[in-house]
Amino acid sequence: MTKRSGTRQWFKRHTNDPFVRQARKAGYRSRAAYKLIEMDQRYRIFRKGQVVIDLGGAPGGWSQVATEKVGKTGQVIAIDLLPMQPMEGVSIRQGDIADPSIHDWIERELKKPCGVVISDMAPNITGIRDRDQANAVRLWQMALQFALQYLGKDGAFIIKVFQGDGFEPFLNQLREAFKSVTVHKPKASRTASREVYFMAKNPKFRPNMVKKSDF
Ligand SMILES: C[S@@+](CC[C@H](N)C(=O)[O-])C[C@H]1O[C@@H](n2cnc3c(N)ncnc32)[C@H](O)[C@@H]1O
């Protein structure tokens, strides 16, 4: 397949996709919004008034869902390498989650302990499968550090992962760190995609908690 015909195929599949059409109609910035909606309907992730940290939030579909769920008394904090258009109720920071200065910013933004960390992050695809998977695993590890650092004791961590190298060890790591871990493939996730979502609840320990006395 040439690059051009590949792009044409992607475009055709994208415009015929029922979740793309539904997202456009409902005003969601991404079809991915429906993955989070489904997971919340099934596993009751969000509650009114919660703080949510959205890692890799752009263009903002998940942040939109999170703000709807936590309401005006809640707070959503979103970080992405890419710019993200402003959104009411969302504190946005453009940057790499690996950048240590992000933590100073989060500490300043946080109004109360974090209830949910969501990560839909994906690395830029190079086309070299092993390298792409290794880059993805690095992102999962960083997201897990975020979750363990900021989540309160009843907190939940939702993360997109890709089946392949590093998948099972990461699942085991989550099982060690959280009291319950569920694996889910939402309907909006394409069957051909290796992506699935891990939902981890109730951290067993929080080694790096920020401002311990405040939380
Ligand atoms: C699939 S998109 C997220 C879509 C989003 N959940 C939505 O519903 O609109 C993945 C995002 O992860 C971001 N990302 C990848 N690596 C990152 C990093 N190191 N730090 C911050 N964001 C990152 C990408 O820039 C990209 O926007």
The ligand as a Tripos MOL2 file, in Angstrom:
@<TRIPOS>MOLECULE
LIG
   27    29     1     0     0
SMALL
NO_CHARGES

@<TRIPOS>ATOM
      1 C1         -5.0620    9.6910   21.4560 C.3       1 LIG1
      2 S1         -4.5480   11.2970   21.8530 S.3       1 LIG1
      3 C2         -5.5730   11.7070   23.2290 C.3       1 LIG1
      4 C3         -6.9950   11.9620   22.8640 C.3       1 LIG1
      5 C4         -7.8180   12.5330   24.0030 C.3       1 LIG1
      6 N1         -8.0120   11.5450   25.0550 N.3       1 LIG1
      7 C5         -9.1560   12.9930   23.5420 C.2       1 LIG1
      8 O1        -10.1600   12.3570   23.8740 O.co2     1 LIG1
      9 O2         -9.2290   14.0330   22.8810 O.co2     1 LIG1
     10 C6         -2.9910   11.0080   22.6090 C.3       1 LIG1
     11 C7         -2.2910   12.2580   23.0580 C.3       1 LIG1
     12 O3         -1.1630   11.9060   23.8710 O.3       1 LIG1
     13 C8         -0.2620   12.9980   23.7770 C.3       1 LIG1
     14 N2          1.0560   12.6510   24.3240 N.ar      1 LIG1
     15 C9          1.9030   11.6900   23.8900 C.ar      1 LIG1
     16 N3          3.0440   11.7020   24.6050 N.ar      1 LIG1
     17 C10         2.9100   12.6800   25.5470 C.ar      1 LIG1
     18 C11         3.7570   13.1860   26.5720 C.ar      1 LIG1
     19 N4          4.9960   12.6720   26.7810 N.pl3     1 LIG1
     20 N5          3.3230   14.2040   27.3370 N.ar      1 LIG1
     21 C12         2.0890   14.7480   27.1050 C.ar      1 LIG1
     22 N6          1.2390   14.3090   26.1430 N.ar      1 LIG1
     23 C13         1.6410   13.2950   25.3680 C.ar      1 LIG1
     24 C14        -0.2480   13.2940   22.2840 C.3       1 LIG1
     25 O4          0.2480   14.5730   22.0100 O.3       1 LIG1
     26 C15        -1.7250   13.1130   21.9260 C.3       1 LIG1
     27 O5         -2.4030   14.3390   21.8630 O.3       1 LIG1
@<TRIPOS>BOND
     1     1     2 1
     2     2     3 1
     3     2    10 1
     4     3     4 1
     5     4     5 1
     6     5     6 1
     7     5     7 1
     8     7     8 2
     9     7     9 1
    10    10    11 1
    11    11    12 1
    12    11    26 1
    13    12    13 1
    14    13    14 1
    15    13    24 1
    16    14    15 ar
    17    14    23 ar
    18    15    16 ar
    19    16    17 ar
    20    17    18 ar
    21    17    23 ar
    22    18    19 1
    23    18    20 ar
    24    20    21 ar
    25    21    22 ar
    26    22    23 ar
    27    24    25 1
    28    24    26 1
    29    26    27 1
@<TRIPOS>SUBSTRUCTURE
     1 LIG1         1 GROUP 0 **** ****
